[in-house]
Every structure is written in structure tokens, then in C-alpha cells.
């Protein structure tokens, strides 16, 4: 699968995206789809911020701090996100049904409330306690098939970025 688009959507779901926006990409060109996807995800990133987690380890002790930062502008987010989304979409010949699936996933992601500092702190506490299976928030069920959606793409695959990237 194209790792950037998948990690972007999941990262938005797990970072700090909030509701109130939706996209309509079915039947559109990859360029228009990329415009709409990047625009909506960057609107949410600016609205809700980006989670960052910094950890230090001393011996067996892990000390982490989680912050929700509001330091990226829409323009900077869009300039970084749109070309990568366009590359992912252009390398795949999505059917109308696949476009609907992607659209449903992104819209469900956008509908999730912003991550709160309390949620982030609870996640950080699990990480500090050594919970290797800790998750900040599960992606929406509509995104369950997103990875399979892009399996046929021929372009080089990216390494999945960390959840905190978005």
C-alpha cells in the first residue's frame, strides 16, 4: 500500500484531528482528490494540533512527556501533504468503489473529536509503564481495509511514519 496516505489518515485519527469537515472525492481526478484530502486533513491538523511525545530512558526508567502543539500553519501542512497524497493516488488506479472506501475512511477520521491532553497523558502513562501494545486511539472501523486498498500500487512504498507525525 502507499504508506504516506495510509499513515496520514491513521495519523490524523490517532493524533489530534477533530470533526466538522468532510470530503467528496468519488469520480474526481487524482489532482482534485489530493487537493480535497490534503485540504481537509490540514484544516483538522491546524484546528486540533499535532501530538508529540518525547521520551528519555535512564536505565530501566522511561520518562515521557506528551504535548499537543499548534505550531504548523495550514499552508505548510498543505505544501508537505498534497504532493505526497497526489503521488499515492496517481500510482493507483482506484475503482469507484475503492474511492468510496477511501472517502468513507477519511470522513470517519475527520469526524473524530480532537485528542485531549487527558487522553494523551493516559497514553503516555501506558508507554512509561512498558505497555508495548498501547494505542492512543484506534482508527475508525471504516479504515480497516485501507491498507488492502493500495496493495496493487506499483510505486515504491514508504516506511510507515509514526503516529505522532500528523
Residue, then its C-alpha position, 0 to 999 in steps of 0.5 A: x500500500x502507499x504508506x504516506x496516505x495510509x499513515x496520514x489518515x491513521x495519523x490524523x485519527x490517532x493524533x489530534x484531528x477533530x470533526x466538522x469537515x468532510x470530503x467528496x472525492x468519488x469520480x474526481x481526478x487524482x489532482x482534485x482528490x489530493x487537493x480535497x484530502x490534503x485540504x481537509x486533513x490540514x484544516x483538522x491538523x491546524x484546528x486540533x494540533x499535532x501530538x508529540x511525545x518525547x521520551x528519555x530512558x535512564x536505565x530501566x526508567x522511561x520518562x515521557x512527556x506528551x504535548x499537543x502543539x499548534x505550531x504548523x500553519x495550514x499552508x505548510x501542512x498543505x505544501x508537505x501533504x498534497x504532493x505526497x497524497x497526489x503521488x499515492x493516488x496517481x500510482x493507483x488506479x482506484x475503482x469507484x468503489x475503492x474511492x468510496x472506501x477511501x472517502x468513507x475512511x477519511x470522513x470517519x477520521x475527520x469526524x473524530x473529536x480532537x485528542x485531549x491532553x487527558x487522553x494523551x497523558x493516559x497514553x503516555x502513562x501506558x508507554x512509561x509503564x512498558x505497555x508495548x501494545x498501547x494505542x492512543x486511539x484506534x482508527x475508525x472501523x471504516x479504515x480497516x481495509x485501507x491498507x488492502x486498498x493500495x496493495x496493487x500500487x506499483x510505486x515504491x512504498x514508504x516506511x510507515x511514519x509514526x503516529x505522532x507525525x500528523 
